[in-house]
Structure formats: C-alpha cells, structure tokens
Amino acid sequence: VQDVADCCVLLVDTSVEGWRVVYAGGAWQEWTGVERCQCVGHTLNSLLEFVHGDPAAPVVWAGLVAEALRGDAFVTPK
C-alpha cells in the first residue's frame, strides 16, 4: 500500500461536480509546491487553475471522464 501511496498524486470524488479532492499525496506537493492540506476539499478545476495560474486553463473533462469510467489512471501534464 505504501508504494501506491507514494506514487498517488490526487484521489478525487468524481461524483462531485468539478471532482473534489479527497487525498493529495506527497508527489503533488513536490511537483506543484502546493501543500497537501491546501488541496483536500477543493475541486480539481480550482487546483489546476491555481497551479497553472490561468483561470482559462482547460480541464479536458471528456477525456478524464472516459478514463475514469474505464478505471484507467490518468494524468494532467504539468
């Protein structure tokens, strides 16, 4: 389990519009500089806006939804 936890960046609740973050791993903090505790409870959209610094930075929901429905792991490039 620890190996997976170390590799996991974010776990999100896809039943919530915008996909609320329920867990942020250490890799997220390392890659973005945003503390883990600042992520939980926020939506993926709001986090990506903060990280990219651009409120117009799109989240490609159709692709993410398709991957989530298949049970695939997915990433958003930084």
Backbone atoms as SQL, in Angstrom:
CREATE TABLE atoms (id INTEGER PRIMARY KEY, chain TEXT, resi INTEGER, resn TEXT, atom TEXT, x REAL, y REAL, z REAL);
INSERT INTO atoms VALUES
  (1, 'A', 1, 'VAL', 'N', 0.827, -1.193, 0.000),
  (2, 'A', 1, 'VAL', 'CA', 0.000, 0.000, 0.000),
  (3, 'A', 1, 'VAL', 'C', 0.870, 1.256, 0.000),
  (4, 'A', 2, 'GLN', 'N', 1.955, 1.250, 0.740),
  (5, 'A', 2, 'GLN', 'CA', 2.801, 2.446, 0.807),
  (6, 'A', 2, 'GLN', 'C', 3.367, 2.808, -0.555),
  (7, 'A', 3, 'ASP', 'N', 3.747, 1.800, -1.364),
  (8, 'A', 3, 'ASP', 'CA', 4.269, 2.085, -2.705),
  (9, 'A', 3, 'ASP', 'C', 3.250, 2.835, -3.541),
  (10, 'A', 4, 'VAL', 'N', 1.994, 2.421, -3.456),
  (11, 'A', 4, 'VAL', 'CA', 0.932, 3.091, -4.206),
  (12, 'A', 4, 'VAL', 'C', 0.726, 4.497, -3.668),
  (13, 'A', 5, 'ALA', 'N', 0.716, 4.651, -2.358),
  (14, 'A', 5, 'ALA', 'CA', 0.508, 5.969, -1.754),
  (15, 'A', 5, 'ALA', 'C', 1.605, 6.940, -2.160),
  (16, 'A', 6, 'ASP', 'N', 2.831, 6.454, -2.274),
  (17, 'A', 6, 'ASP', 'CA', 3.938, 7.322, -2.674),
  (18, 'A', 6, 'ASP', 'C', 3.797, 7.796, -4.113),
  (19, 'A', 7, 'CYS', 'N', 3.177, 6.987, -4.953),
  (20, 'A', 7, 'CYS', 'CA', 3.024, 7.329, -6.372),
  (21, 'A', 7, 'CYS', 'C', 1.748, 8.103, -6.654),
  (22, 'A', 8, 'CYS', 'N', 0.786, 8.019, -5.767),
  (23, 'A', 8, 'CYS', 'CA', -0.500, 8.672, -5.994),
  (24, 'A', 8, 'CYS', 'C', -0.355, 10.173, -5.804),
  (25, 'A', 9, 'VAL', 'N', -0.849, 10.912, -6.773),
  (26, 'A', 9, 'VAL', 'CA', -0.777, 12.362, -6.674),
  (27, 'A', 9, 'VAL', 'C', -2.053, 12.891, -6.045),
  (28, 'A', 10, 'LEU', 'N', -3.215, 12.590, -6.650),
  (29, 'A', 10, 'LEU', 'CA', -4.501, 13.026, -6.117),
  (30, 'A', 10, 'LEU', 'C', -5.526, 11.909, -6.244),
  (31, 'A', 11, 'LEU', 'N', -6.402, 11.799, -5.261),
  (32, 'A', 11, 'LEU', 'CA', -7.609, 10.995, -5.382),
  (33, 'A', 11, 'LEU', 'C', -8.763, 11.975, -5.373),
  (34, 'A', 12, 'VAL', 'N', -9.693, 11.791, -6.313),
  (35, 'A', 12, 'VAL', 'CA', -10.805, 12.724, -6.435),
  (36, 'A', 12, 'VAL', 'C', -12.132, 11.990, -6.372),
  (37, 'A', 13, 'ASP', 'N', -13.151, 12.691, -5.911),
  (38, 'A', 13, 'ASP', 'CA', -14.519, 12.176, -5.875),
  (39, 'A', 13, 'ASP', 'C', -15.206, 12.620, -7.153),
  (40, 'A', 14, 'THR', 'N', -15.347, 11.699, -8.100),
  (41, 'A', 14, 'THR', 'CA', -15.912, 12.052, -9.404),
  (42, 'A', 14, 'THR', 'C', -17.421, 12.234, -9.357),
  (43, 'A', 15, 'SER', 'N', -18.048, 11.953, -8.216),
  (44, 'A', 15, 'SER', 'CA', -19.495, 12.166, -8.114),
  (45, 'A', 15, 'SER', 'C', -19.823, 13.627, -7.813),
  (46, 'A', 16, 'VAL', 'N', -18.805, 14.413, -7.511),
  (47, 'A', 16, 'VAL', 'CA', -18.975, 15.836, -7.211),
  (48, 'A', 16, 'VAL', 'C', -18.556, 16.645, -8.437),
  (49, 'A', 17, 'GLU', 'N', -19.390, 17.602, -8.839),
  (50, 'A', 17, 'GLU', 'CA', -19.050, 18.438, -9.991),
  (51, 'A', 17, 'GLU', 'C', -17.713, 19.133, -9.744),
  (52, 'A', 18, 'GLY', 'N', -16.837, 19.062, -10.711),
  (53, 'A', 18, 'GLY', 'CA', -15.505, 19.636, -10.571),
  (54, 'A', 18, 'GLY', 'C', -14.506, 18.683, -9.943),
  (55, 'A', 19, 'TRP', 'N', -14.998, 17.530, -9.468),
  (56, 'A', 19, 'TRP', 'CA', -14.178, 16.471, -8.868),
  (57, 'A', 19, 'TRP', 'C', -13.416, 16.970, -7.638),
  (58, 'A', 20, 'ARG', 'N', -14.041, 16.814, -6.479),
  (59, 'A', 20, 'ARG', 'CA', -13.445, 17.254, -5.209),
  (60, 'A', 20, 'ARG', 'C', -12.279, 16.338, -4.825),
  (61, 'A', 21, 'VAL', 'N', -11.208, 16.939, -4.391),
  (62, 'A', 21, 'VAL', 'CA', -10.016, 16.198, -3.967),
  (63, 'A', 21, 'VAL', 'C', -10.263, 15.638, -2.567),
  (64, 'A', 22, 'VAL', 'N', -10.066, 14.329, -2.425),
  (65, 'A', 22, 'VAL', 'CA', -10.225, 13.687, -1.119),
  (66, 'A', 22, 'VAL', 'C', -8.881, 13.264, -0.527),
  (67, 'A', 23, 'TYR', 'N', -7.837, 13.246, -1.355),
  (68, 'A', 23, 'TYR', 'CA', -6.497, 12.905, -0.878),
  (69, 'A', 23, 'TYR', 'C', -5.478, 13.553, -1.802),
  (70, 'A', 24, 'ALA', 'N', -4.434, 14.095, -1.228),
  (71, 'A', 24, 'ALA', 'CA', -3.313, 14.630, -2.003),
  (72, 'A', 24, 'ALA', 'C', -2.037, 13.978, -1.482),
  (73, 'A', 25, 'GLY', 'N', -1.283, 13.372, -2.376),
  (74, 'A', 25, 'GLY', 'CA', -0.055, 12.688, -1.992),
  (75, 'A', 25, 'GLY', 'C', 1.137, 13.630, -1.957),
  (76, 'A', 26, 'GLY', 'N', 2.210, 13.123, -1.410),
  (77, 'A', 26, 'GLY', 'CA', 3.437, 13.913, -1.324),
  (78, 'A', 26, 'GLY', 'C', 3.970, 14.331, -2.681),
  (79, 'A', 27, 'ALA', 'N', 3.732, 13.498, -3.707),
  (80, 'A', 27, 'ALA', 'CA', 4.189, 13.849, -5.057),
  (81, 'A', 27, 'ALA', 'C', 3.514, 15.124, -5.550),
  (82, 'A', 28, 'TRP', 'N', 2.246, 15.311, -5.209),
  (83, 'A', 28, 'TRP', 'CA', 1.541, 16.535, -5.618),
  (84, 'A', 28, 'TRP', 'C', 2.254, 17.752, -5.046),
  (85, 'A', 29, 'GLN', 'N', 2.561, 17.701, -3.758),
  (86, 'A', 29, 'GLN', 'CA', 3.233, 18.825, -3.102),
  (87, 'A', 29, 'GLN', 'C', 4.606, 19.057, -3.721),
  (88, 'A', 30, 'GLU', 'N', 5.318, 17.980, -3.990),
  (89, 'A', 30, 'GLU', 'CA', 6.653, 18.097, -4.578),
  (90, 'A', 30, 'GLU', 'C', 6.587, 18.711, -5.978),
  (91, 'A', 31, 'TRP', 'N', 5.633, 18.288, -6.793),
  (92, 'A', 31, 'TRP', 'CA', 5.544, 18.751, -8.183),
  (93, 'A', 31, 'TRP', 'C', 4.995, 20.157, -8.306),
  (94, 'A', 32, 'THR', 'N', 4.065, 20.530, -7.406),
  (95, 'A', 32, 'THR', 'CA', 3.379, 21.814, -7.570),
  (96, 'A', 32, 'THR', 'C', 3.806, 22.877, -6.571),
  (97, 'A', 33, 'GLY', 'N', 4.363, 22.450, -5.433),
  (98, 'A', 33, 'GLY', 'CA', 4.690, 23.401, -4.385),
  (99, 'A', 33, 'GLY', 'C', 3.495, 23.765, -3.523),
  (100, 'A', 34, 'VAL', 'N', 2.344, 23.169, -3.813),
  (101, 'A', 34, 'VAL', 'CA', 1.122, 23.418, -3.043),
  (102, 'A', 34, 'VAL', 'C', 1.033, 22.357, -1.951),
  (103, 'A', 35, 'GLU', 'N', 0.886, 22.797, -0.704),
  (104, 'A', 35, 'GLU', 'CA', 0.828, 21.856, 0.406),
  (105, 'A', 35, 'GLU', 'C', -0.393, 20.958, 0.292),
  (106, 'A', 36, 'ARG', 'N', -0.212, 19.719, 0.698),
  (107, 'A', 36, 'ARG', 'CA', -1.277, 18.722, 0.604),
  (108, 'A', 36, 'ARG', 'C', -2.547, 19.176, 1.310),
  (109, 'A', 37, 'CYS', 'N', -2.409, 19.758, 2.487),
  (110, 'A', 37, 'CYS', 'CA', -3.582, 20.168, 3.260),
  (111, 'A', 37, 'CYS', 'C', -4.377, 21.270, 2.570),
  (112, 'A', 38, 'GLN', 'N', -3.750, 21.998, 1.654),
  (113, 'A', 38, 'GLN', 'CA', -4.444, 23.056, 0.925),
  (114, 'A', 38, 'GLN', 'C', -5.271, 22.512, -0.236),
  (115, 'A', 39, 'CYS', 'N', -5.109, 21.236, -0.564),
  (116, 'A', 39, 'CYS', 'CA', -5.789, 20.637, -1.714),
  (117, 'A', 39, 'CYS', 'C', -7.089, 19.946, -1.340),
  (118, 'A', 40, 'VAL', 'N', -7.064, 19.219, -0.237),
  (119, 'A', 40, 'VAL', 'CA', -8.210, 18.403, 0.143),
  (120, 'A', 40, 'VAL', 'C', -9.436, 19.290, 0.344),
  (121, 'A', 41, 'GLY', 'N', -10.535, 18.881, -0.290),
  (122, 'A', 41, 'GLY', 'CA', -11.788, 19.622, -0.195),
  (123, 'A', 41, 'GLY', 'C', -12.015, 20.571, -1.350),
  (124, 'A', 42, 'HIS', 'N', -10.967, 20.884, -2.084),
  (125, 'A', 42, 'HIS', 'CA', -11.099, 21.763, -3.252),
  (126, 'A', 42, 'HIS', 'C', -11.348, 20.916, -4.494),
  (127, 'A', 43, 'THR', 'N', -11.825, 21.552, -5.554),
  (128, 'A', 43, 'THR', 'CA', -12.054, 20.808, -6.787),
  (129, 'A', 43, 'THR', 'C', -10.786, 20.758, -7.623),
  (130, 'A', 44, 'LEU', 'N', -10.738, 19.751, -8.473),
  (131, 'A', 44, 'LEU', 'CA', -9.601, 19.608, -9.378),
  (132, 'A', 44, 'LEU', 'C', -9.461, 20.846, -10.252),
  (133, 'A', 45, 'ASN', 'N', -10.576, 21.364, -10.714),
  (134, 'A', 45, 'ASN', 'CA', -10.554, 22.566, -11.549),
  (135, 'A', 45, 'ASN', 'C', -9.897, 23.736, -10.826),
  (136, 'A', 46, 'SER', 'N', -10.272, 23.965, -9.567),
  (137, 'A', 46, 'SER', 'CA', -9.706, 25.100, -8.835),
  (138, 'A', 46, 'SER', 'C', -8.219, 24.894, -8.571),
  (139, 'A', 47, 'LEU', 'N', -7.806, 23.657, -8.336),
  (140, 'A', 47, 'LEU', 'CA', -6.381, 23.392, -8.121),
  (141, 'A', 47, 'LEU', 'C', -5.574, 23.614, -9.384),
  (142, 'A', 48, 'LEU', 'N', -6.084, 23.151, -10.509),
  (143, 'A', 48, 'LEU', 'CA', -5.353, 23.334, -11.756),
  (144, 'A', 48, 'LEU', 'C', -5.279, 24.801, -12.137),
  (145, 'A', 49, 'GLU', 'N', -6.330, 25.552, -11.849),
  (146, 'A', 49, 'GLU', 'CA', -6.304, 26.997, -12.102),
  (147, 'A', 49, 'GLU', 'C', -5.198, 27.632, -11.273),
  (148, 'A', 50, 'PHE', 'N', -5.082, 27.217, -10.002),
  (149, 'A', 50, 'PHE', 'CA', -4.061, 27.769, -9.114),
  (150, 'A', 50, 'PHE', 'C', -2.664, 27.390, -9.599),
  (151, 'A', 51, 'VAL', 'N', -2.476, 26.127, -9.969),
  (152, 'A', 51, 'VAL', 'CA', -1.156, 25.648, -10.390),
  (153, 'A', 51, 'VAL', 'C', -0.742, 26.282, -11.704),
  (154, 'A', 52, 'HIS', 'N', -1.669, 26.330, -12.669),
  (155, 'A', 52, 'HIS', 'CA', -1.348, 26.905, -13.976),
  (156, 'A', 52, 'HIS', 'C', -1.294, 28.430, -13.929),
  (157, 'A', 53, 'GLY', 'N', -1.996, 29.021, -12.940),
  (158, 'A', 53, 'GLY', 'CA', -2.056, 30.474, -12.859),
  (159, 'A', 53, 'GLY', 'C', -2.945, 31.084, -13.923),
  (160, 'A', 54, 'ASP', 'N', -3.788, 30.252, -14.518),
  (161, 'A', 54, 'ASP', 'CA', -4.634, 30.716, -15.614),
  (162, 'A', 54, 'ASP', 'C', -6.035, 30.150, -15.439),
  (163, 'A', 55, 'PRO', 'N', -7.014, 31.007, -15.105),
  (164, 'A', 55, 'PRO', 'CA', -8.371, 30.507, -14.924),
  (165, 'A', 55, 'PRO', 'C', -8.964, 29.935, -16.201),
  (166, 'A', 56, 'ALA', 'N', -8.373, 30.261, -17.343),
  (167, 'A', 56, 'ALA', 'CA', -8.880, 29.736, -18.609),
  (168, 'A', 56, 'ALA', 'C', -8.214, 28.417, -18.992),
  (169, 'A', 57, 'ALA', 'N', -7.250, 27.954, -18.190),
  (170, 'A', 57, 'ALA', 'CA', -6.583, 26.682, -18.500),
  (171, 'A', 57, 'ALA', 'C', -7.622, 25.566, -18.425),
  (172, 'A', 58, 'PRO', 'N', -7.888, 24.941, -19.553),
  (173, 'A', 58, 'PRO', 'CA', -8.992, 23.977, -19.573),
  (174, 'A', 58, 'PRO', 'C', -8.628, 22.635, -18.950),
  (175, 'A', 59, 'VAL', 'N', -9.601, 22.044, -18.316),
  (176, 'A', 59, 'VAL', 'CA', -9.502, 20.654, -17.910),
  (177, 'A', 59, 'VAL', 'C', -10.264, 19.890, -18.978),
  (178, 'A', 60, 'VAL', 'N', -9.641, 18.901, -19.572),
  (179, 'A', 60, 'VAL', 'CA', -10.278, 18.157, -20.654),
  (180, 'A', 60, 'VAL', 'C', -11.165, 17.089, -20.020),
  (181, 'A', 61, 'TRP', 'N', -12.359, 17.527, -19.610),
  (182, 'A', 61, 'TRP', 'CA', -13.249, 16.655, -18.855),
  (183, 'A', 61, 'TRP', 'C', -13.644, 15.409, -19.626),
  (184, 'A', 62, 'ALA', 'N', -13.924, 15.521, -20.926),
  (185, 'A', 62, 'ALA', 'CA', -14.372, 14.353, -21.688),
  (186, 'A', 62, 'ALA', 'C', -13.332, 13.236, -21.615),
  (187, 'A', 63, 'GLY', 'N', -12.074, 13.582, -21.789),
  (188, 'A', 63, 'GLY', 'CA', -11.015, 12.583, -21.718),
  (189, 'A', 63, 'GLY', 'C', -10.847, 12.015, -20.323),
  (190, 'A', 64, 'LEU', 'N', -10.896, 12.876, -19.310),
  (191, 'A', 64, 'LEU', 'CA', -10.746, 12.413, -17.930),
  (192, 'A', 64, 'LEU', 'C', -11.907, 11.521, -17.523),
  (193, 'A', 65, 'VAL', 'N', -13.123, 11.896, -17.926),
  (194, 'A', 65, 'VAL', 'CA', -14.303, 11.097, -17.587),
  (195, 'A', 65, 'VAL', 'C', -14.207, 9.722, -18.240),
  (196, 'A', 66, 'ALA', 'N', -13.816, 9.677, -19.506),
  (197, 'A', 66, 'ALA', 'CA', -13.694, 8.395, -20.206),
  (198, 'A', 66, 'ALA', 'C', -12.667, 7.499, -19.517),
  (199, 'A', 67, 'GLU', 'N', -11.529, 8.071, -19.122),
  (200, 'A', 67, 'GLU', 'CA', -10.501, 7.293, -18.432),
  (201, 'A', 67, 'GLU', 'C', -11.001, 6.807, -17.077),
  (202, 'A', 68, 'ALA', 'N', -11.708, 7.665, -16.355),
  (203, 'A', 68, 'ALA', 'CA', -12.230, 7.285, -15.041),
  (204, 'A', 68, 'ALA', 'C', -13.247, 6.158, -15.171),
  (205, 'A', 69, 'LEU', 'N', -14.116, 6.232, -16.174),
  (206, 'A', 69, 'LEU', 'CA', -15.119, 5.188, -16.372),
  (207, 'A', 69, 'LEU', 'C', -14.478, 3.845, -16.728),
  (208, 'A', 70, 'ARG', 'N', -13.364, 3.883, -17.423),
  (209, 'A', 70, 'ARG', 'CA', -12.640, 2.650, -17.757),
  (210, 'A', 70, 'ARG', 'C', -11.813, 2.147, -16.570),
  (211, 'A', 71, 'GLY', 'N', -11.648, 2.977, -15.558),
  (212, 'A', 71, 'GLY', 'CA', -10.819, 2.609, -14.416),
  (213, 'A', 71, 'GLY', 'C', -9.340, 2.817, -14.667),
  (214, 'A', 72, 'ASP', 'N', -9.030, 3.594, -15.708),
  (215, 'A', 72, 'ASP', 'CA', -7.636, 3.877, -16.046),
  (216, 'A', 72, 'ASP', 'C', -7.063, 4.946, -15.124),
  (217, 'A', 73, 'ALA', 'N', -5.773, 4.892, -14.924),
  (218, 'A', 73, 'ALA', 'CA', -5.082, 6.001, -14.258),
  (219, 'A', 73, 'ALA', 'C', -4.957, 7.120, -15.277),
  (220, 'A', 74, 'PHE', 'N', -5.017, 8.348, -14.832),
  (221, 'A', 74, 'PHE', 'CA', -4.862, 9.453, -15.770),
  (222, 'A', 74, 'PHE', 'C', -4.021, 10.539, -15.142),
  (223, 'A', 75, 'VAL', 'N', -3.402, 11.310, -16.004),
  (224, 'A', 75, 'VAL', 'CA', -2.548, 12.394, -15.545),
  (225, 'A', 75, 'VAL', 'C', -2.866, 13.646, -16.329),
  (226, 'A', 76, 'THR', 'N', -2.638, 14.776, -15.702),
  (227, 'A', 76, 'THR', 'CA', -2.716, 16.055, -16.388),
  (228, 'A', 76, 'THR', 'C', -1.291, 16.571, -16.457),
  (229, 'A', 77, 'PRO', 'N', -0.771, 16.801, -17.652),
  (230, 'A', 77, 'PRO', 'CA', 0.619, 17.255, -17.760),
  (231, 'A', 77, 'PRO', 'C', 0.832, 18.565, -17.028),
  (232, 'A', 78, 'LYS', 'N', 2.019, 18.709, -16.440),
  (233, 'A', 78, 'LYS', 'CA', 2.299, 19.974, -15.770),
  (234, 'A', 78, 'LYS', 'C', 2.962, 20.922, -16.714);
